[in-house]
Amino acid sequence: MQAALSLMAEKGYNGVSTKEIAAEAGVSEMTLFRNFGSKPNLLDEAIDRFYYTGAMEMIFAEQLVWDLRSDLRLVAETYHEIMNRNRTWIRVVLQEAELSAAREKAQKHPRQLRELLTNYFTGMMEKGKLTPTSPEAQAITFMWMNYGAFMAHLYGSEGIAGVALTEFLDSSIELFVRGLTP
C-alpha cells in the first residue's frame, strides 16, 4: 500500500501501473491482484489504513481528559500531523478526476470524526463543561476550520494568512474554549 501511494504521489494515479507498484513493493503483480483485486481497491484500502480514523478513535476512547482546551488541541494536532504526513497522496486523490469513487469512499473518515466530536461535545454538555449548543454544529465547525487550514497549506496558500499552524491552533482552540465554556 505504501509503495502504491508513493508511486501515485510521484507519477499520478494513471502514471503508475500495477506492475510498477508490485515491483516497488517487492512482490509479484499476481500477489498484488490476489490481495487487492485491482488498483482502485488497493488505493481504497491504503486510504483506509493511512487516513486518520484509527488514530482518532484511539484518542476518543483512551486519551481524552475532558478538558476542552487539552482535548481539542490533541485532536487538532493529531489531525494535522496525519493529514500532513499523507499530503502527497491526498493531493493525488483530490486532483485526479477518475478517483471520484475513492474520494466518496474516503468521506467515511470525516463522517466518523464528526460523530466522535459530536459525541464528545454532547458528553461535555452532560458534564456541565460546555454551554448548551448544537454538538453536531460545533463538531462540523471545528472540522471545517481545521480542514480549511490544512487545504491552505496543501496548496501553498499559507502566505495569504501569514500565521503559523501552531498560532492558528492556539487562536482557534482558544475561541472554542471561550465561546463554549460556561
N, C-alpha and C positions, 0 to 999 in steps of 0.2 A: 504494500500500500504506500509506504514511504517513497519507494522508487518511482511509482506511478505519479504521485503528487509532485515530486521533484522534477521529473521529466516534463510533466504537463505545465508546470510553472515556467520552465525554461523554454519549451518549444510550443506551448499551446496544446489544447486538447487534441485537435486534429493533426498537429505536427508530430505526434508521437504514436508509434504503433505498439500493439500488444507484444510483438516480437522484441522491440527495444525495451519495453518495461520488464519483460521476463529476463532478458539478458542483464539488465541493470540490477535486478533483484537476485540474480544467480540461480534462477530456476528455468525450467523449460516453459515454452509457451503453452504446452498441454497442461502443465501444472497450474498455470495461471487460469486457464479456462475451467479446469476441474474445480478449482477453489472459488472462482468468482462468476464463471459463466460468460461474462462479456466485459468489455471495457467500461460501459456505463455502470454495471453492477460493482465493478472494482472501485470506481470513483465514489459511488454511493456509500459503500462500506468504509472507505477511507474517511469520508466526511463524518460518518457516524463515529468512527473511532477517535478522530483527532479534534473534533469540534468540542465545545465547552460543556455539554450537558452532564457528562460524568463527573467532572470536577465540581460543577455547581451543585449537583445532587449531594455530593460528599460534604460540601460546605454547609448546606442547609440541614443535613442530617447530623453532622458531627461538630461543626466549628462555630456555630452561632453563639453569641454571649448575650443576646437580647438587649444590646445597646445599639441604638440606631446608627450612630456615627461609626462605631467599630465594625458593625456588620455590613453596612453599605460600603464602607471602604474596602473590606475584604472581598466583597462581591465584585465591585468595580475594578479593583486591581487584578483580580483573577481573570475577569472578563477581558481586560485589555492585554494582559500577558498572553492569554491563549489566542486571541484574535491577532495580535502582532506576530506571534510565532507562526501562525498559519496564513499570514497576509499574502504570500505569493500564490497559493492555490485558491484562496478566497477571490483574489482578483481574476484568476482564470475562470472560475465558476460564474462570477458576475458579468464578465465581458463576453463570453462565448455564447452566442445566440442559441446554438443547438443544445446547450446544457440547461434549458429551462426546466426539464424534468428533475435534474439534480438540484436546482435551486428550490423547486417545490418541495422535494423530499427534505432538504436542509431546513425548511421552515419549521419542522418539528422541534428544532432546538430552541429557537426564540419562544415558541409556544410553551415549551416546558419551563423555560426560565420565567416567563410571565406567570405561570401557575405557581412556581416556587416563591416568587416575590409576592404575589397576591396573598398566598397563604401566610407568608412572613408578616406582611403588613396587617393582615387580619389578626394574627396572633399578638402582634404588638398592641393593637387596639384593645383586644381582650384583656391584656395585662395592664391596661391603663397607661401605656407608654407612647401612645400615638393619639393625636386628636381624631375625632370622628371624621372619616373621609371615605372615599371610594378606594379600597385597596387595589382593585384592578387598574384604575386610572393612575394611581401612584406607581404601580409596577410598570405600566407602559411608559409613563413619563420618564422614569429612571432608565429604562432600557433604551428609549429613543435618544435620550440625552447622551448616553454612552456610545450608542451606535453612531450617532452623528459625529462625535469626537473621533471615533475610530475611522470612519469614512473620510473625514477631513485629512487625517494623517495618511490614510491609504493612498489618496490621490494627490498628496503633496500640497494640500490647502492650508497646512498649519501656519504658513506665512501670513495668511489673512488674519488669523486670530492673534498671533503673537504671544500666545500663552502656552507654557509647557504643560504636558499631561498632568504632572503632579499638582501644579497650580490649579488646573481645571478640576481635578478630583477634589482638592481641598475646598474650592469655592462651591462646586455643585453639591457636594455632600453637606456642606455647612448650610446651604439653602434648604435642603431637605430637612435637616435637623431642626433649624429654626422654624420652618413652616409647619412641621408636623408634631413637634413636641408640645405636650400640654403645658 
